Amino acid sequence: MTEIATSKVNFRDIDNILKSFDYNKSYLIAMLQKVQEVYRYLPEEAMTYIGEHVDGLSPATVYGVATFYAQFSLEPKGKYEIKVCDGTACHVRGSMPVLNAIRNKLNLKEGQTTCEGGLFSLEIVSCLGACGLAPVCVINDKVYPQMTSDAISTILDTLMKEEGVA
Amino acid sequence: MTLNINIFDEQKKAQEHIKEQGLRVLVCAGTGCVANGSLKVIEKFRELGANVSTLTDYDKMTIVPTGCHGFCEQGVLVIIPDKHVTYVKVHAEDVEEIFESHVRNNQPVERLLYKDPKTGEAVHKNDDINFYAKQTRTALKNCGKINAESIEEAISVRGYEALAKVIEENNPDGVIDTITKSGLRGRGGGGFPTGMKWKFTAANRGGKSYVVCNGDEGDPGAFMDRSVMEGDPHKLLEGMAIAGFAIGADEAYIYVRAEYPLAIKRLRKAIADAEEKNFLGKNIMGSDFSFTIHIKEGAGAFVCGEETALIASIEGERGMPRPKPPFPANKGLFGRPTLINNVETLANVPLIILNGAEWFSSMGCETSKGTKTFALTGEVNNTGLIEVPMGTTLRQIIFDIGGGIRGGKKFKAVQIGGPSGGCLTEEHLDISMDYDSLIKAGAMVGSGGLVVMAEDTCMVEVARFFMNFTKNESCGKCVPCREGTKNMLKILEKIVAGKGEMEDLDRLEQLALTVKDGSLCGLGKTAPNPVLSTLKYFKDEYIAHIRDHKCPAGVCTAMKKISIDPEKCKGCTKCARTCPVGAIEGTVKNPHKIDQSKCIKCEACLNACPFKAISKE
């Protein structure tokens, strides 16, 4: 488990987020996005807190919204969030071999999204709008164009070296 | 209404400001080119241009980071308008050469020019590149020509002139008339007449109402809205303000996908700049008209492209559609009358106001007026974003603008309109690309994603791919959509795995019709389209999978066998070293063999073999 995952949720931070949106329930999605920015996932305590402190919401509605949208994760994401685009253009130009290469490299089993140690997490997204460069991967907002299984392996190797795990 | 700003003075000032920039070097800073390293190119140019004494013919050089040029394939694109040149695939290392040779000594750098794939000749001017020459760029006109983060540059190309005009003339019904006469139809997919939508919402003038811009471009393979938001955000804001003025709204929301961080950033900056100039906000240009625009980020749900789901999402709820009526025009966001238009639709509005309804309706064909942007991707030589008059044929788009199929492969089909659309085949190459002709052919314009497929694409797998997408994105409200897509996917997976039965084809068709009939929103109503259209045009491929256990395109792994020809194998061991699962055995200088029980059919060996001894069947 990563360090952050075990640390306690700071309710004062959460409250500051709610305050910045005026405790307005129509900004629930934006609130959750801010919380996820801080913790890299949505801790249960944070969701409950929002449900209890924003007028018109309940923990159940917050949970309902959190589970509806693909962007939200109820489990900690990795320090490096890898997104493999599997939009039509990327799919046709071979995003699956790239995905498999990442799975192999990170030793991810079927259904597992975050690798041992919490350094990397993997997610399949549909279309990042960079179809001209298909297939693409995004690692923490950096877009890597025209990926192949070799190219992504090299990129992961470099990151692992930087982190001192390879 | 009298205005306290003269927009033409502002325009002159802005144009002066651009003249003062000296030699303008346009570097694409759209998502695609940034991924290819355009920020480094910009940095390097700025470094070199900073030393003014080294510039020979100019007293200044200004590097302009622009929005997307559309020709993403050839990125990073560098255009120097004064020198009539477009450079393609520019890297930071090439910048010095361009600077020394072309900027200082007027010698174009031949090796960085675009080469026509047919003739091999170098092309200097942007407009001479086939990809651009055959387009009519209106909505995308400024994308790639101006600094998207500068309001001055937008003003210099007539930005906010149309807004000033409509406020000054103060005839909201006249604006709606103009839009109606222009024949503009919704560019987001449905093709509903825009003027009519405005009229319905305007009928509720008097109380609070909203304008909502749908920037939730969810169709995989489409990125025109992203390009407009990133490349010419002020045009969108101006279109929204004009819509607000026409229908009597003072507040608006832009709903943007969270997958488009750059678009969100540029829109935020554009809104702040426009408010500072008083082109947005309270009492715009000194008039009675006030208009505030907010941005709401999506969180990754395809169904939010549907207007009632989008409204729910802006309100902070699960993005689930609701039955219509009531239509948003009567009861939309926060229960108030709401006008929802797509990005591209709104971007066309200022142009229609400036150039007139006749100008717009002179382009296009009988029932579909104006131009349409298409995202041309997949197995085509020139991938990118294009804009052509409605009614252009598929052949012109794929072979003239797109430069034909990659690697000399044979054209098989085009998937149009994303997961809601269908495929068009060889027999449709000369079909007119407009709303009605495409519906007749069993497809739809949709948002305009065109994914070109060649002979080695398996259409059954494509149908499975889309069904997997809609199954994941179904919100779960309507049972036929939730359960139907799941079961259709199961059947398709079975066929792709080589375990299909002939009865499955009937089952698929029956389920498809149930899902279509029993779903509330566009997602469910159109989800079976890819299956129905592949069943119609490529039934033989389905049958080959089921009866002969063969994938004609050689894609489906379950039916694929990769083997090494012992005659051709020289025993170089390269394949064995490449194989990720250790399925290849053999010793040096002796023919190798693939253990079929271990092989995962990834084809890594096939690409690695220097002697072409490995083949698949």
Chai-1 contact restraints between the chains, C-beta under 6 A:
chainA,res_idxA,chainB,res_idxB,connection_type,confidence,min_distance_angstrom,max_distance_angstrom,comment,restraint_id
A,K25,B,G316,contact,1.0,0.0,6.0,A-B,restraint_1
A,S26,B,E315,contact,1.0,0.0,6.0,A-B,restraint_2
A,S26,B,G316,contact,1.0,0.0,6.0,A-B,restraint_3
A,L28,B,G316,contact,1.0,0.0,6.0,A-B,restraint_4
A,I29,B,A299,contact,1.0,0.0,6.0,A-B,restraint_5
A,I29,B,G316,contact,1.0,0.0,6.0,A-B,restraint_6
A,G64,B,R318,contact,1.0,0.0,6.0,A-B,restraint_7
A,V65,B,R318,contact,1.0,0.0,6.0,A-B,restraint_8
A,F68,B,R318,contact,1.0,0.0,6.0,A-B,restraint_9
A,Y69,B,A299,contact,1.0,0.0,6.0,A-B,restraint_10
A,Y69,B,G300,contact,1.0,0.0,6.0,A-B,restraint_11
A,Y69,B,A301,contact,1.0,0.0,6.0,A-B,restraint_12
A,A70,B,G300,contact,1.0,0.0,6.0,A-B,restraint_13
A,Q71,B,A258,contact,1.0,0.0,6.0,A-B,restraint_14
A,Q71,B,A299,contact,1.0,0.0,6.0,A-B,restraint_15
A,Q71,B,G300,contact,1.0,0.0,6.0,A-B,restraint_16
A,G87,B,P220,contact,1.0,0.0,6.0,A-B,restraint_17
A,G87,B,G221,contact,1.0,0.0,6.0,A-B,restraint_18
A,T88,B,P220,contact,1.0,0.0,6.0,A-B,restraint_19
A,T88,B,G221,contact,1.0,0.0,6.0,A-B,restraint_20
A,T88,B,V451,contact,1.0,0.0,6.0,A-B,restraint_21
A,A89,B,G221,contact,1.0,0.0,6.0,A-B,restraint_22
A,A89,B,T377,contact,1.0,0.0,6.0,A-B,restraint_23
A,A89,B,G378,contact,1.0,0.0,6.0,A-B,restraint_24
A,A89,B,V451,contact,1.0,0.0,6.0,A-B,restraint_25
A,H91,B,F465,contact,1.0,0.0,6.0,A-B,restraint_26
A,V92,B,G378,contact,1.0,0.0,6.0,A-B,restraint_27
A,N104,B,P580,contact,1.0,0.0,6.0,A-B,restraint_28
A,S126,B,P220,contact,1.0,0.0,6.0,A-B,restraint_29
A,C127,B,P220,contact,1.0,0.0,6.0,A-B,restraint_30
A,L128,B,E259,contact,1.0,0.0,6.0,A-B,restraint_31
A,G129,B,F223,contact,1.0,0.0,6.0,A-B,restraint_32
A,G129,B,R226,contact,1.0,0.0,6.0,A-B,restraint_33
A,A130,B,T31,contact,1.0,0.0,6.0,A-B,restraint_34
A,A130,B,G32,contact,1.0,0.0,6.0,A-B,restraint_35
A,C131,B,G221,contact,1.0,0.0,6.0,A-B,restraint_36
A,C131,B,F223,contact,1.0,0.0,6.0,A-B,restraint_37
A,C131,B,A375,contact,1.0,0.0,6.0,A-B,restraint_38
A,C131,B,T377,contact,1.0,0.0,6.0,A-B,restraint_39
A,G132,B,G32,contact,1.0,0.0,6.0,A-B,restraint_40
A,G132,B,C72,contact,1.0,0.0,6.0,A-B,restraint_41
A,G132,B,E73,contact,1.0,0.0,6.0,A-B,restraint_42
A,G132,B,T383,contact,1.0,0.0,6.0,A-B,restraint_43
A,G132,B,G384,contact,1.0,0.0,6.0,A-B,restraint_44
A,L133,B,G32,contact,1.0,0.0,6.0,A-B,restraint_45
A,L133,B,A35,contact,1.0,0.0,6.0,A-B,restraint_46
A,L133,B,C72,contact,1.0,0.0,6.0,A-B,restraint_47
A,V143,B,A35,contact,1.0,0.0,6.0,A-B,restraint_48
A,P145,B,A35,contact,1.0,0.0,6.0,A-B,restraint_49
A,P145,B,N36,contact,1.0,0.0,6.0,A-B,restraint_50
